[in-house]
Amino acid sequence: MPRRSRLFSLSSLTRAYQRNLKAFARAAGAASKPVRAKAVSKLRAAPRKNAVAPGPSTTRTPRAATKPVPLRGEWISGVAPGPAGARRFHAYVPSGLALRPDEKLPLLVMLHGCGQTGRDIAAVSRMNRLAARHRFVVLYPEQERVANAQGCWNWFERRNGRAEAEAATLLAAVDKVARRLPVDLARVAVAGLSAGASMAVLMAALFPHRFCAVAMHSGVAPGTAESAATALAAMHGRREAHLPDLPASTAAATPTATAMPSVGAPAALPPLLIVHGDADGVVSVRNAAVTAQLWAGALGARAGAVRTLQRGQRYPMRVTEFKARGRTVVALREVVGLAHAWSGGTAQRPYSDPAGPDASALIWAFVARQFGK
């Protein structure tokens, strides 16, 4: 293999994401007001006299909490090199933040599905709205088509080690963003759709000490497939589900370590939220239940009674919570009538169904409950 590969040339990747940054911001705000690309230097600490509580930006009239938050924010972009090569990323920072001295913000990593980009999942999920309202940073990594022609994260390539290498590379993007922005590495969560959901769970399983929570929307337990040839059967629920080998105890791990994990005694897994439609013809809903049971089993949790919840005219959902020592560590939400799409997403976009429960709100509410525990 040549020592310098043109496929993963950092300079060419840098030029590519710089050319598309404005388009990324426009697409992410298509469901509301346009996003303004601004310099990250605008993120600043508040004057000491306001140190008790941050106030709203003085450049606009504060809106009531019940009104939609305008999608005005700051985008930064970069390239994170890692064991799987380089991966581009874009991070969204809400505008008008007046940080208290030494204040740091939570980080939510959002992984897109096959046939999508980071800007697609940003537009479909409208996660930036929640980021603006609840003061957190959203990281959107980008899969390279030279790594997967369909733009899928390679969660299934475990036989040749590419899955683990890609997970470590995505973790390197987290660390790079944390060096550029005031991110609290003790409050990091990861979520994804479809292939991004499976990669999110793989990251949480391999690096459990790095994530407070994980959310899997329409995904597969990442230990169920070992190659592209077995991934399709796994998606259709025709393979016995497994979690990947869990890393050894991480008590001595440093906050910024991105080394490949070793196999040994399992470490404590972070809490898991699963959202899946029972009309999904791409990834069988059977994967949701078996993943919940596997994750709960690893945490010594037991399932509670199944409840059916419905808000207004949105699709109902069957909710099962798995608890250990009185704490919900796995939450399974099976959405009735939802196909392979982001539940409650933006209308008239691929892989999005606005009639479902708001998956973004469910994810953030679940994630926020884990912070500080």
C-alpha positions as CSV (number, residue, x, y, z in Angstrom):
1,M,0.0,0.0,0.0
2,P,1.5,3.4,-0.9
3,R,2.4,5.5,2.1
4,R,0.6,8.6,0.8
5,S,-2.9,7.8,-0.4
6,R,-4.7,10.3,-2.6
7,L,-8.0,8.8,-1.4
8,F,-7.6,10.2,2.1
9,S,-5.6,13.3,1.3
10,L,-6.3,15.8,4.0
11,S,-5.8,18.7,1.7
12,S,-8.4,17.5,-0.9
13,L,-10.9,16.7,1.8
14,T,-10.4,20.2,3.3
15,R,-11.1,21.9,0.0
16,A,-14.2,19.7,-0.4
17,Y,-15.8,20.6,2.9
18,Q,-15.0,24.2,2.6
19,R,-16.7,24.4,-0.8
20,N,-19.8,22.8,0.6
21,L,-20.1,24.5,4.0
22,K,-22.6,27.1,2.9
23,A,-24.7,24.5,1.2
24,F,-24.6,22.4,4.4
25,A,-25.9,25.3,6.5
26,R,-28.7,26.1,4.0
27,A,-29.8,22.5,3.8
28,A,-29.8,22.1,7.6
29,G,-32.1,25.1,7.9
30,A,-34.4,24.3,5.0
31,A,-37.3,23.4,7.4
32,S,-37.2,26.8,9.0
33,K,-35.1,29.9,8.6
34,P,-31.8,29.8,6.9
35,V,-28.7,29.1,9.0
36,R,-26.0,31.8,9.0
37,A,-22.5,30.6,8.8
38,K,-20.5,32.6,11.3
39,A,-17.1,32.6,12.8
40,V,-16.7,30.4,15.8
41,S,-14.9,33.3,17.5
42,K,-18.4,34.7,18.3
43,L,-18.7,32.1,21.0
44,R,-17.5,34.0,24.0
45,A,-17.7,34.1,27.8
46,A,-20.3,36.3,29.5
47,P,-19.2,39.4,31.4
48,R,-18.5,38.5,35.1
49,K,-21.6,40.5,36.2
50,N,-23.8,37.9,34.4
51,A,-22.0,34.9,35.8
52,V,-25.0,33.7,37.8
53,A,-27.2,33.0,34.8
54,P,-26.7,33.5,31.1
55,G,-29.0,36.0,29.5
56,P,-30.4,36.1,26.0
57,S,-28.6,37.7,23.1
58,T,-29.0,41.5,23.1
59,T,-29.2,41.5,19.3
60,R,-32.7,40.1,19.1
61,T,-35.9,40.1,21.1
62,P,-36.1,37.0,23.4
63,R,-38.8,34.5,22.3
64,A,-41.1,32.7,24.7
65,A,-40.0,29.2,25.4
66,T,-43.0,27.7,23.7
67,K,-42.3,29.3,20.3
68,P,-40.0,27.8,17.7
69,V,-36.3,28.6,18.1
70,P,-34.9,30.2,15.0
71,L,-32.1,28.2,13.4
72,R,-29.4,30.8,13.6
73,G,-26.1,29.4,14.7
74,E,-22.4,29.0,14.0
75,W,-21.0,26.1,11.9
76,I,-17.5,24.9,12.2
77,S,-16.0,22.2,10.0
78,G,-12.9,20.0,10.0
79,V,-11.3,16.7,9.2
80,A,-10.5,14.1,11.8
81,P,-7.8,11.6,10.9
82,G,-8.0,8.2,12.5
83,P,-7.4,4.4,12.1
84,A,-10.0,4.3,9.2
85,G,-8.5,7.3,7.4
86,A,-9.9,10.8,7.5
87,R,-13.5,11.8,8.0
88,R,-15.0,15.2,7.6
89,F,-17.3,16.7,10.2
90,H,-19.5,19.7,10.7
91,A,-20.5,21.0,14.2
92,Y,-23.4,23.3,15.0
93,V,-23.1,25.8,17.8
94,P,-26.2,27.8,18.8
95,S,-25.8,31.5,18.4
96,G,-26.0,34.1,21.1
97,L,-24.5,31.9,23.8
98,A,-23.0,33.9,26.7
99,L,-21.0,31.3,28.5
100,R,-20.3,31.7,32.2
101,P,-16.6,31.4,33.2
102,D,-15.4,27.9,32.7
103,E,-18.8,26.8,31.4
104,K,-18.8,23.9,28.9
105,L,-21.6,22.5,26.8
106,P,-22.9,19.0,26.2
107,L,-22.2,17.3,22.9
108,L,-24.6,15.2,20.8
109,V,-23.1,13.2,17.9
110,M,-25.6,12.5,15.1
111,L,-24.7,9.8,12.6
112,H,-26.6,9.8,9.2
113,G,-27.9,6.7,7.5
114,C,-27.1,5.1,4.1
115,G,-27.8,7.5,1.2
116,Q,-27.7,10.5,3.5
117,T,-25.1,13.1,4.5
118,G,-24.7,15.0,7.7
119,R,-26.7,17.9,6.3
120,D,-29.5,15.5,5.5
121,I,-29.8,14.2,9.1
122,A,-29.6,17.7,10.4
123,A,-32.4,18.8,8.2
124,V,-34.6,15.7,8.8
125,S,-34.2,15.6,12.5
126,R,-34.2,19.4,13.2
127,M,-31.9,18.6,16.1
128,N,-30.4,22.1,15.8
129,R,-33.7,23.5,17.1
130,L,-33.3,21.6,20.3
131,A,-29.6,22.6,20.5
132,A,-30.5,26.2,20.3
133,R,-33.2,25.8,23.0
134,H,-31.3,23.6,25.4
135,R,-27.7,24.9,24.8
136,F,-25.7,22.0,23.4
137,V,-23.4,21.4,20.5
138,V,-24.3,18.9,17.7
139,L,-21.6,17.1,15.7
140,Y,-22.4,15.7,12.2
141,P,-19.6,13.4,10.9
142,E,-19.6,12.6,7.2
143,Q,-19.0,9.2,5.7
144,E,-16.7,9.2,2.6
145,R,-18.0,7.5,-0.5
146,V,-14.5,6.1,-1.0
147,A,-15.0,4.2,2.3
148,N,-18.6,3.1,1.4
149,A,-20.1,3.7,-2.0
150,Q,-23.6,4.1,-0.5
151,G,-22.5,6.4,2.2
152,C,-23.1,3.9,4.9
153,W,-21.1,3.7,8.1
154,N,-19.3,0.3,8.1
155,W,-20.8,-1.0,11.3
156,F,-20.9,-4.5,9.8
157,E,-17.2,-4.8,8.7
158,R,-16.0,-6.5,11.8
159,R,-14.3,-9.4,10.2
160,N,-11.6,-7.2,8.7
161,G,-11.6,-4.7,11.6
162,R,-12.9,-1.7,9.5
163,A,-15.9,-1.3,11.8
164,E,-13.8,-0.8,14.9
165,A,-11.4,1.4,13.0
166,E,-14.2,3.6,11.8
167,A,-15.7,3.9,15.3
168,A,-12.3,5.0,16.7
169,T,-12.0,7.6,13.9
170,L,-15.4,9.0,14.8
171,L,-14.3,9.2,18.4
172,A,-11.2,11.2,17.1
173,A,-13.7,13.7,15.6
174,V,-15.3,14.1,19.0
175,D,-11.9,14.9,20.6
176,K,-11.0,17.3,17.8
177,V,-14.3,19.2,18.3
178,A,-13.7,19.3,22.0
179,R,-10.3,20.9,21.5
180,R,-11.9,23.7,19.3
181,L,-15.1,24.3,21.3
182,P,-16.0,24.5,25.0
183,V,-17.4,20.9,25.0
184,D,-17.8,19.0,28.3
185,L,-16.4,15.5,27.6
186,A,-18.2,14.2,30.6
187,R,-21.6,14.9,28.8
188,V,-21.3,13.3,25.4
189,A,-24.0,11.2,23.8
190,V,-24.3,9.6,20.3
191,A,-27.4,8.8,18.2
192,G,-28.0,7.7,14.6
193,L,-30.4,6.5,12.0
194,S,-30.2,3.1,10.3
195,A,-26.5,2.4,9.6
196,G,-25.7,5.4,11.7
197,A,-27.8,3.9,14.5
198,S,-25.8,0.7,14.4
199,M,-22.5,2.6,14.4
200,A,-23.7,4.7,17.3
201,V,-24.4,1.5,19.4
202,L,-21.0,0.1,18.3
203,M,-19.2,3.2,19.5
204,A,-21.0,3.1,22.8
205,A,-20.2,-0.6,23.2
206,L,-16.5,-0.2,22.3
207,F,-16.0,3.0,24.3
208,P,-18.6,3.0,27.1
209,H,-16.6,5.3,29.3
210,R,-16.9,8.1,26.7
211,F,-20.7,8.3,26.3
212,C,-23.4,9.1,28.8
213,A,-26.1,7.7,26.6
214,V,-26.8,6.2,23.1
215,A,-29.9,6.3,20.9
216,M,-30.5,3.8,18.1
217,H,-33.2,4.8,15.5
218,S,-34.0,1.9,13.2
219,G,-30.7,0.1,13.6
220,V,-29.2,-3.4,14.1
221,A,-27.2,-4.7,17.1
222,P,-23.7,-4.2,15.7
223,G,-22.4,-7.6,16.6
224,T,-25.0,-9.4,14.5
225,A,-23.1,-9.0,11.2
226,E,-19.4,-9.5,10.4
227,S,-19.3,-8.5,6.8
228,A,-21.3,-6.9,4.0
229,A,-22.5,-10.4,3.0
230,T,-24.1,-10.9,6.4
231,A,-25.4,-7.4,6.9
232,L,-28.5,-7.8,4.8
233,A,-29.7,-10.9,6.6
234,A,-29.0,-9.1,9.9
235,M,-31.1,-6.2,8.8
236,H,-34.0,-8.5,7.9
237,G,-33.8,-10.1,11.3
238,R,-32.6,-13.5,10.0
239,R,-29.4,-13.7,12.0
240,E,-29.0,-14.3,15.7
241,A,-28.4,-11.0,17.3
242,H,-25.2,-10.3,19.3
243,L,-23.4,-7.3,20.8
244,P,-19.7,-6.9,19.9
245,D,-17.0,-8.1,22.3
246,L,-17.0,-5.5,25.1
247,P,-13.8,-3.7,26.1
248,A,-12.0,-4.4,29.3
249,S,-12.6,-2.2,32.4
250,T,-12.1,1.5,31.5
251,A,-11.5,2.9,35.0
252,A,-7.9,4.0,34.1
253,A,-8.9,5.3,30.6
254,T,-8.1,9.0,29.9
255,P,-10.9,11.3,28.7
256,T,-9.3,11.7,25.3
257,A,-8.1,8.2,24.6
258,T,-9.1,7.0,21.1
259,A,-7.0,3.8,21.0
260,M,-8.6,0.6,19.7
261,P,-10.3,-1.3,22.6
262,S,-9.1,-4.5,24.1
263,V,-11.3,-7.5,24.8
264,G,-11.8,-8.6,28.4
265,A,-14.2,-8.1,31.3
266,P,-17.1,-6.0,30.2
267,A,-17.4,-2.4,31.2
268,A,-20.7,-0.8,32.2
269,L,-22.6,0.2,29.1
270,P,-24.3,3.6,28.9
271,P,-28.2,3.8,28.9
272,L,-29.8,3.0,25.5
273,L,-32.9,4.4,23.8
274,I,-34.3,2.5,20.8
275,V,-36.8,3.9,18.4
276,H,-38.1,1.7,15.6
277,G,-41.1,1.5,13.3
278,D,-43.1,-1.7,13.2
279,A,-43.8,-1.1,9.5
280,D,-40.0,-0.9,8.6
281,G,-39.4,-2.9,5.5
282,V,-35.6,-2.2,5.4
283,V,-34.5,-3.0,8.9
284,S,-36.9,-5.4,10.7
285,V,-38.4,-4.2,14.0
286,R,-37.3,-7.5,15.5
287,N,-33.8,-6.0,15.7
288,A,-35.2,-3.4,18.2
289,A,-36.5,-5.9,20.7
290,V,-33.5,-8.2,20.6
291,T,-31.0,-5.3,20.9
292,A,-33.0,-4.0,23.9
293,Q,-32.9,-7.4,25.6
294,L,-29.1,-7.9,24.9
295,W,-28.2,-4.4,26.2
296,A,-30.5,-4.9,29.3
297,G,-29.0,-8.3,29.9
298,A,-25.5,-6.8,30.0
299,L,-26.7,-4.3,32.6
300,G,-28.7,-6.7,34.7
301,A,-32.0,-4.9,33.9
302,R,-35.5,-6.3,33.8
303,A,-38.3,-5.4,31.5
304,G,-41.4,-3.6,32.9
305,A,-44.9,-3.8,31.6
306,V,-45.5,-2.7,28.0
307,R,-47.5,0.6,27.7
308,T,-49.0,2.3,24.7
309,L,-48.7,6.0,24.3
310,Q,-50.0,8.4,21.8
311,R,-49.9,12.2,21.4
312,G,-52.7,13.8,19.4
313,Q,-52.9,12.3,15.9
314,R,-49.3,11.1,15.8
315,Y,-48.6,7.4,15.5
316,P,-48.9,5.5,18.8
317,M,-46.0,3.7,20.2
318,R,-45.4,0.7,22.5
319,V,-43.0,1.6,25.3
320,T,-41.0,-1.0,27.3
321,E,-38.5,0.2,29.9
322,F,-35.8,-2.0,31.4
323,K,-34.7,-1.0,34.9
324,A,-31.7,-1.9,37.0
325,R,-31.7,-0.7,40.7
326,G,-34.7,1.5,40.0
327,R,-33.1,3.3,37.0
328,T,-34.2,3.0,33.4
329,V,-31.1,1.9,31.5
330,V,-32.9,0.7,28.3
331,A,-36.0,2.3,26.8
332,L,-37.7,0.6,23.8
333,R,-40.2,2.6,21.7
334,E,-41.8,0.7,18.9
335,V,-43.8,3.1,16.7
336,V,-47.0,1.7,15.2
337,G,-47.2,2.3,11.4
338,L,-43.7,3.9,11.0
339,A,-41.6,2.7,8.1
340,H,-37.8,3.2,7.7
341,A,-37.8,6.9,8.5
342,W,-37.0,9.4,11.2
343,S,-40.0,9.6,13.4
344,G,-41.5,13.1,13.6
345,G,-39.1,14.4,11.0
346,T,-39.3,17.2,8.5
347,A,-42.1,16.7,5.9
348,Q,-41.3,15.9,2.2
349,R,-37.8,14.6,2.8
350,P,-36.5,11.1,2.3
351,Y,-36.3,8.8,5.3
352,S,-38.6,11.1,7.3
353,D,-42.1,10.8,8.5
354,P,-43.7,13.8,10.3
355,A,-46.6,11.8,11.5
356,G,-44.5,9.9,14.0
357,P,-43.7,10.9,17.6
358,D,-40.9,13.4,17.7
359,A,-37.8,11.2,17.9
360,S,-35.4,14.2,18.3
361,A,-37.3,15.4,21.4
362,L,-37.4,11.8,22.7
363,I,-33.6,11.4,22.2
364,W,-32.7,14.7,23.8
365,A,-35.0,14.1,26.8
366,F,-33.5,10.6,27.3
367,V,-29.9,11.9,26.9
368,A,-30.4,14.9,29.2
369,R,-31.6,12.7,32.0
370,Q,-28.3,10.8,32.0
371,F,-26.1,13.9,32.5
372,G,-24.9,14.2,36.1
373,K,-25.8,10.6,37.0
